[in-house]
């Protein structure tokens, strides 16, 4: 009995060692009630989570691809911003400006700049029924984003 109890306790505690914190998922009602301060905090956290090229240099040809664990936070934050600006029009201008600047930022890894551009362009396509001027953005970001949106 004691062995079973100790084994159960060990298994329970070891599960916490592998615990991955999930990003906060807002309901539509919560998104509609977000204050400007709260939304700015979300943007600030997303901005600080974006992987920079200097911190994660491009891999050499033939190297095995590595996806860093901390990148999940950046992707989740960008998706969260896209969902909020879709639901809460009061935050659309601020959120779109963040996504646009992120997509233009040559310091941000291309993959994440392309995610920003994709969210930015999809919003305009769906909400405003217009296309964006792709010449404003770095070509490699446009190429990667266009693969998804065109």
Buried (B, 14 or more C-beta within 10 A) or exposed (E): EEEEEEEEEEEEEEEEEEEEEEBEEBEEEBBBEBEEEBBBEBBEBBBEBBBEBEEBEEEEEEEEEEEEEEBBBBBBBBBBBBBBBBBBEBBBEBBBEBBBBBBBBEEBBBBBBBBBBBBBBBBEEEEEEEEBEBEEBBEEBBEBBBEEBE
